[in-house]
Amino acid sequence: MEALGESVTEAFVFIQIDPERRKEAYDQIKALRAQRLFRVTGSELDLIAQVGRAKLDSFLKDLAAISGVKKTSAHVILETIME
């Protein structure tokens, strides 16, 4: 992909959902077509979405329009240190 001029840099979006709107929000977020979507526990987060850097802006705009999304934070990977 980089050879074609497309960045393969990944980003992770941490998502907090209103518990009363969880099912509807999850369904709408799944439709946004993140590369991967993780349901997590142990913090204020409900979901972590993995998206390509090139699609991050549009993903965040679409995510902001979903009722029940309380808070997001985006984190772009600078470097893979270990695989």
MARNU-644152 format. One record per atom (N, C-alpha, C): residue number from 1; x, y, z; atom name; residue in three letters. Coordinates in steps of 0.2 Angstrom, whole numbers, padded with zeros to 4 digits. Layout:
BEGIN
+-----+-------+-------+-------+------+------+
! pos !     u !     v !     w ! site ! code !
+-----+-------+-------+-------+------+------+
! NUM !     X !     Y !     Z !   CA !  ALA !
...
+-----+-------+-------+-------+------+------+
REM end
This chain:
BEGIN
+-----+-------+-------+-------+------+------+
! pos !     u !     v !     w ! site ! code !
+-----+-------+-------+-------+------+------+
!   1 !  0004 ! -0006 !  0000 !    N !  MET !
!   1 !  0000 !  0000 !  0000 !   CA !  MET !
!   1 !  0004 !  0006 !  0000 !    C !  MET !
!   2 !  0010 !  0006 !  0004 !    N !  GLU !
!   2 !  0014 !  0012 !  0004 !   CA !  GLU !
!   2 !  0017 !  0013 ! -0003 !    C !  GLU !
!   3 !  0018 !  0008 ! -0007 !    N !  ALA !
!   3 !  0021 !  0009 ! -0014 !   CA !  ALA !
!   3 !  0016 !  0013 ! -0018 !    C !  ALA !
!   4 !  0010 !  0012 ! -0017 !    N !  LEU !
!   4 !  0004 !  0015 ! -0020 !   CA !  LEU !
!   4 !  0003 !  0022 ! -0018 !    C !  LEU !
!   5 !  0007 !  0025 ! -0013 !    N !  GLY !
!   5 !  0006 !  0031 ! -0010 !   CA !  GLY !
!   5 !  0001 !  0032 ! -0004 !    C !  GLY !
!   6 ! -0002 !  0026 ! -0002 !    N !  GLU !
!   6 ! -0006 !  0026 !  0003 !   CA !  GLU !
!   6 ! -0002 !  0024 !  0010 !    C !  GLU !
!   7 ! -0004 !  0027 !  0015 !    N !  SER !
!   7 ! -0001 !  0026 !  0021 !   CA !  SER !
!   7 ! -0004 !  0020 !  0025 !    C !  SER !
!   8 !  0000 !  0016 !  0028 !    N !  VAL !
!   8 ! -0002 !  0010 !  0031 !   CA !  VAL !
!   8 ! -0002 !  0011 !  0039 !    C !  VAL !
!   9 ! -0001 !  0017 !  0041 !    N !  THR !
!   9 ! -0001 !  0019 !  0048 !   CA !  THR !
!   9 ! -0008 !  0018 !  0051 !    C !  THR !
!  10 ! -0008 !  0015 !  0056 !    N !  GLU !
!  10 ! -0014 !  0013 !  0060 !   CA !  GLU !
!  10 ! -0015 !  0018 !  0065 !    C !  GLU !
!  11 ! -0022 !  0019 !  0067 !    N !  ALA !
!  11 ! -0024 !  0023 !  0073 !   CA !  ALA !
!  11 ! -0029 !  0019 !  0077 !    C !  ALA !
!  12 ! -0029 !  0020 !  0083 !    N !  PHE !
!  12 ! -0034 !  0017 !  0088 !   CA !  PHE !
!  12 ! -0038 !  0023 !  0090 !    C !  PHE !
!  13 ! -0045 !  0021 !  0090 !    N !  VAL !
!  13 ! -0050 !  0026 !  0093 !   CA !  VAL !
!  13 ! -0053 !  0023 !  0099 !    C !  VAL !
!  14 ! -0052 !  0026 !  0105 !    N !  PHE !
!  14 ! -0055 !  0024 !  0111 !   CA !  PHE !
!  14 ! -0062 !  0027 !  0111 !    C !  PHE !
!  15 ! -0067 !  0023 !  0113 !    N !  ILE !
!  15 ! -0074 !  0026 !  0113 !   CA !  ILE !
!  15 ! -0077 !  0024 !  0119 !    C !  ILE !
!  16 ! -0081 !  0029 !  0122 !    N !  GLN !
!  16 ! -0085 !  0028 !  0128 !   CA !  GLN !
!  16 ! -0092 !  0029 !  0126 !    C !  GLN !
!  17 ! -0096 !  0024 !  0128 !    N !  ILE !
!  17 ! -0103 !  0024 !  0126 !   CA !  ILE !
!  17 ! -0108 !  0025 !  0132 !    C !  ILE !
!  18 ! -0114 !  0029 !  0131 !    N !  ASP !
!  18 ! -0119 !  0029 !  0136 !   CA !  ASP !
!  18 ! -0122 !  0022 !  0137 !    C !  ASP !
!  19 ! -0122 !  0020 !  0143 !    N !  PRO !
!  19 ! -0124 !  0013 !  0144 !   CA !  PRO !
!  19 ! -0132 !  0012 !  0142 !    C !  PRO !
!  20 ! -0136 !  0017 !  0142 !    N !  GLU !
!  20 ! -0143 !  0016 !  0140 !   CA !  GLU !
!  20 ! -0144 !  0016 !  0132 !    C !  GLU !
!  21 ! -0138 !  0018 !  0129 !    N !  ARG !
!  21 ! -0139 !  0017 !  0121 !   CA !  ARG !
!  21 ! -0134 !  0013 !  0118 !    C !  ARG !
!  22 ! -0131 !  0008 !  0122 !    N !  ARG !
!  22 ! -0126 !  0004 !  0120 !   CA !  ARG !
!  22 ! -0127 !  0000 !  0114 !    C !  ARG !
!  23 ! -0133 ! -0004 !  0114 !    N !  LYS !
!  23 ! -0134 ! -0008 !  0108 !   CA !  LYS !
!  23 ! -0135 ! -0004 !  0102 !    C !  LYS !
!  24 ! -0139 !  0001 !  0102 !    N !  GLU !
!  24 ! -0140 !  0005 !  0096 !   CA !  GLU !
!  24 ! -0133 !  0008 !  0093 !    C !  GLU !
!  25 ! -0129 !  0010 !  0098 !    N !  ALA !
!  25 ! -0123 !  0013 !  0097 !   CA !  ALA !
!  25 ! -0118 !  0008 !  0094 !    C !  ALA !
!  26 ! -0118 !  0002 !  0097 !    N !  TYR !
!  26 ! -0113 ! -0003 !  0094 !   CA !  TYR !
!  26 ! -0115 ! -0005 !  0087 !    C !  TYR !
!  27 ! -0122 ! -0005 !  0086 !    N !  ASP !
!  27 ! -0124 ! -0007 !  0079 !   CA !  ASP !
!  27 ! -0122 ! -0002 !  0074 !    C !  ASP !
!  28 ! -0122 !  0004 !  0076 !    N !  GLN !
!  28 ! -0120 !  0010 !  0071 !   CA !  GLN !
!  28 ! -0113 !  0010 !  0070 !    C !  GLN !
!  29 ! -0109 !  0009 !  0075 !    N !  ILE !
!  29 ! -0102 !  0009 !  0075 !   CA !  ILE !
!  29 ! -0099 !  0004 !  0071 !    C !  ILE !
!  30 ! -0102 ! -0002 !  0071 !    N !  LYS !
!  30 ! -0100 ! -0008 !  0067 !   CA !  LYS !
!  30 ! -0101 ! -0006 !  0060 !    C !  LYS !
!  31 ! -0106 ! -0002 !  0058 !    N !  ALA !
!  31 ! -0108 ! -0001 !  0051 !   CA !  ALA !
!  31 ! -0103 !  0004 !  0048 !    C !  ALA !
!  32 ! -0099 !  0007 !  0053 !    N !  LEU !
!  32 ! -0093 !  0012 !  0050 !   CA !  LEU !
!  32 ! -0087 !  0009 !  0047 !    C !  LEU !
!  33 ! -0087 !  0002 !  0048 !    N !  ARG !
!  33 ! -0082 ! -0002 !  0045 !   CA !  ARG !
!  33 ! -0075 !  0000 !  0047 !    C !  ARG !
!  34 ! -0074 !  0000 !  0053 !    N !  ALA !
!  34 ! -0067 !  0000 !  0056 !   CA !  ALA !
!  34 ! -0063 ! -0006 !  0054 !    C !  ALA !
!  35 ! -0057 ! -0006 !  0054 !    N !  GLN !
!  35 ! -0053 ! -0012 !  0052 !   CA !  GLN !
!  35 ! -0054 ! -0018 !  0057 !    C !  GLN !
!  36 ! -0054 ! -0016 !  0063 !    N !  ARG !
!  36 ! -0056 ! -0020 !  0069 !   CA !  ARG !
!  36 ! -0059 ! -0016 !  0074 !    C !  ARG !
!  37 ! -0064 ! -0020 !  0078 !    N !  LEU !
!  37 ! -0067 ! -0017 !  0083 !   CA !  LEU !
!  37 ! -0067 ! -0021 !  0089 !    C !  LEU !
!  38 ! -0065 ! -0018 !  0095 !    N !  PHE !
!  38 ! -0064 ! -0022 !  0101 !   CA !  PHE !
!  38 ! -0068 ! -0020 !  0107 !    C !  PHE !
!  39 ! -0072 ! -0024 !  0110 !    N !  ARG !
!  39 ! -0076 ! -0022 !  0116 !   CA !  ARG !
!  39 ! -0071 ! -0024 !  0122 !    C !  ARG !
!  40 ! -0070 ! -0019 !  0126 !    N !  VAL !
!  40 ! -0065 ! -0019 !  0132 !   CA !  VAL !
!  40 ! -0069 ! -0018 !  0138 !    C !  VAL !
!  41 ! -0065 ! -0020 !  0143 !    N !  THR !
!  41 ! -0067 ! -0019 !  0150 !   CA !  THR !
!  41 ! -0061 ! -0017 !  0154 !    C !  THR !
!  42 ! -0063 ! -0014 !  0160 !    N !  GLY !
!  42 ! -0057 ! -0012 !  0165 !   CA !  GLY !
!  42 ! -0056 ! -0005 !  0165 !    C !  GLY !
!  43 ! -0060 ! -0001 !  0161 !    N !  SER !
!  43 ! -0059 !  0006 !  0162 !   CA !  SER !
!  43 ! -0065 !  0010 !  0160 !    C !  SER !
!  44 ! -0065 !  0016 !  0158 !    N !  GLU !
!  44 ! -0071 !  0020 !  0156 !   CA !  GLU !
!  44 ! -0072 !  0018 !  0149 !    C !  GLU !
!  45 ! -0068 !  0015 !  0145 !    N !  LEU !
!  45 ! -0069 !  0013 !  0138 !   CA !  LEU !
!  45 ! -0074 !  0008 !  0137 !    C !  LEU !
!  46 ! -0077 !  0008 !  0132 !    N !  ASP !
!  46 ! -0082 !  0002 !  0130 !   CA !  ASP !
!  46 ! -0079 ! -0001 !  0124 !    C !  ASP !
!  47 ! -0076 !  0003 !  0119 !    N !  LEU !
!  47 ! -0074 !  0000 !  0113 !   CA !  LEU !
!  47 ! -0067 !  0003 !  0111 !    C !  LEU !
!  48 ! -0063 ! -0001 !  0107 !    N !  ILE !
!  48 ! -0057 !  0002 !  0104 !   CA !  ILE !
!  48 ! -0058 !  0000 !  0096 !    C !  ILE !
!  49 ! -0058 !  0005 !  0092 !    N !  ALA !
!  49 ! -0058 !  0004 !  0085 !   CA !  ALA !
!  49 ! -0051 !  0005 !  0082 !    C !  ALA !
!  50 ! -0049 !  0000 !  0077 !    N !  GLN !
!  50 ! -0043 !  0001 !  0074 !   CA !  GLN !
!  50 ! -0045 !  0003 !  0067 !    C !  GLN !
!  51 ! -0042 !  0009 !  0065 !    N !  VAL !
!  51 ! -0043 !  0012 !  0058 !   CA !  VAL !
!  51 ! -0037 !  0014 !  0055 !    C !  VAL !
!  52 ! -0037 !  0014 !  0048 !    N !  GLY !
!  52 ! -0031 !  0016 !  0044 !   CA !  GLY !
!  52 ! -0031 !  0024 !  0045 !    C !  GLY !
!  53 ! -0025 !  0027 !  0046 !    N !  ARG !
!  53 ! -0024 !  0034 !  0047 !   CA !  ARG !
!  53 ! -0027 !  0038 !  0041 !    C !  ARG !
!  54 ! -0027 !  0035 !  0035 !    N !  ALA !
!  54 ! -0031 !  0039 !  0030 !   CA !  ALA !
!  54 ! -0038 !  0040 !  0031 !    C !  ALA !
!  55 ! -0041 !  0035 !  0034 !    N !  LYS !
!  55 ! -0048 !  0036 !  0035 !   CA !  LYS !
!  55 ! -0050 !  0038 !  0042 !    C !  LYS !
!  56 ! -0045 !  0041 !  0046 !    N !  LEU !
!  56 ! -0047 !  0043 !  0053 !   CA !  LEU !
!  56 ! -0051 !  0049 !  0054 !    C !  LEU !
!  57 ! -0050 !  0054 !  0050 !    N !  ASP !
!  57 ! -0054 !  0060 !  0050 !   CA !  ASP !
!  57 ! -0062 !  0058 !  0049 !    C !  ASP !
!  58 ! -0063 !  0054 !  0043 !    N !  SER !
!  58 ! -0070 !  0053 !  0041 !   CA !  SER !
!  58 ! -0073 !  0048 !  0047 !    C !  SER !
!  59 ! -0069 !  0044 !  0049 !    N !  PHE !
!  59 ! -0072 !  0039 !  0054 !   CA !  PHE !
!  59 ! -0074 !  0043 !  0061 !    C !  PHE !
!  60 ! -0070 !  0048 !  0063 !    N !  LEU !
!  60 ! -0071 !  0052 !  0069 !   CA !  LEU !
!  60 ! -0077 !  0056 !  0067 !    C !  LEU !
!  61 ! -0078 !  0059 !  0061 !    N !  LYS !
!  61 ! -0084 !  0063 !  0060 !   CA !  LYS !
!  61 ! -0090 !  0059 !  0060 !    C !  LYS !
!  62 ! -0090 !  0053 !  0057 !    N !  ASP !
!  62 ! -0096 !  0048 !  0057 !   CA !  ASP !
!  62 ! -0097 !  0046 !  0064 !    C !  ASP !
!  63 ! -0092 !  0045 !  0068 !    N !  LEU !
!  63 ! -0093 !  0043 !  0075 !   CA !  LEU !
!  63 ! -0096 !  0048 !  0079 !    C !  LEU !
!  64 ! -0095 !  0054 !  0078 !    N !  ALA !
!  64 ! -0097 !  0060 !  0082 !   CA !  ALA !
!  64 ! -0105 !  0061 !  0081 !    C !  ALA !
!  65 ! -0107 !  0058 !  0075 !    N !  ALA !
!  65 ! -0114 !  0059 !  0074 !   CA !  ALA !
!  65 ! -0119 !  0054 !  0077 !    C !  ALA !
!  66 ! -0116 !  0049 !  0080 !    N !  ILE !
!  66 ! -0119 !  0043 !  0083 !   CA !  ILE !
!  66 ! -0122 !  0045 !  0090 !    C !  ILE !
!  67 ! -0128 !  0044 !  0091 !    N !  SER !
!  67 ! -0131 !  0045 !  0097 !   CA !  SER !
!  67 ! -0129 !  0040 !  0102 !    C !  SER !
!  68 ! -0127 !  0042 !  0108 !    N !  GLY !
!  68 ! -0124 !  0037 !  0113 !   CA !  GLY !
!  68 ! -0117 !  0037 !  0114 !    C !  GLY !
!  69 ! -0113 !  0040 !  0109 !    N !  VAL !
!  69 ! -0106 !  0041 !  0110 !   CA !  VAL !
!  69 ! -0104 !  0047 !  0114 !    C !  VAL !
!  70 ! -0102 !  0045 !  0120 !    N !  LYS !
!  70 ! -0100 !  0050 !  0125 !   CA !  LYS !
!  70 ! -0094 !  0054 !  0124 !    C !  LYS !
!  71 ! -0089 !  0050 !  0122 !    N !  LYS !
!  71 ! -0082 !  0053 !  0122 !   CA !  LYS !
!  71 ! -0077 !  0048 !  0118 !    C !  LYS !
!  72 ! -0073 !  0051 !  0114 !    N !  THR !
!  72 ! -0068 !  0048 !  0110 !   CA !  THR !
!  72 ! -0061 !  0051 !  0111 !    C !  THR !
!  73 ! -0056 !  0047 !  0110 !    N !  SER !
!  73 ! -0049 !  0049 !  0109 !   CA !  SER !
!  73 ! -0046 !  0045 !  0104 !    C !  SER !
!  74 ! -0042 !  0048 !  0099 !    N !  ALA !
!  74 ! -0039 !  0045 !  0094 !   CA !  ALA !
!  74 ! -0031 !  0045 !  0095 !    C !  ALA !
!  75 ! -0028 !  0039 !  0094 !    N !  HIS !
!  75 ! -0021 !  0038 !  0095 !   CA !  HIS !
!  75 ! -0018 !  0035 !  0089 !    C !  HIS !
!  76 ! -0013 !  0039 !  0086 !    N !  VAL !
!  76 ! -0010 !  0037 !  0079 !   CA !  VAL !
!  76 ! -0003 !  0033 !  0081 !    C !  VAL !
!  77 ! -0002 !  0028 !  0078 !    N !  ILE !
!  77 !  0004 !  0024 !  0080 !   CA !  ILE !
!  77 !  0010 !  0027 !  0076 !    C !  ILE !
!  78 !  0015 !  0029 !  0080 !    N !  LEU !
!  78 !  0021 !  0032 !  0077 !   CA !  LEU !
!  78 !  0026 !  0027 !  0074 !    C !  LEU !
!  79 !  0026 !  0021 !  0078 !    N !  GLU !
!  79 !  0031 !  0016 !  0076 !   CA !  GLU !
!  79 !  0030 !  0010 !  0080 !    C !  GLU !
!  80 !  0031 !  0004 !  0076 !    N !  THR !
!  80 !  0030 ! -0002 !  0079 !   CA !  THR !
!  80 !  0037 ! -0004 !  0082 !    C !  THR !
!  81 !  0037 ! -0005 !  0089 !    N !  ILE !
!  81 !  0043 ! -0007 !  0092 !   CA !  ILE !
!  81 !  0044 ! -0014 !  0092 !    C !  ILE !
!  82 !  0039 ! -0018 !  0093 !    N !  MET !
!  82 !  0039 ! -0026 !  0093 !   CA !  MET !
!  82 !  0033 ! -0029 !  0090 !    C !  MET !
!  83 !  0034 ! -0034 !  0087 !    N !  GLU !
!  83 !  0028 ! -0038 !  0084 !   CA !  GLU !
!  83 !  0029 ! -0045 !  0087 !    C !  GLU !
+-----+-------+-------+-------+------+------+
REM end
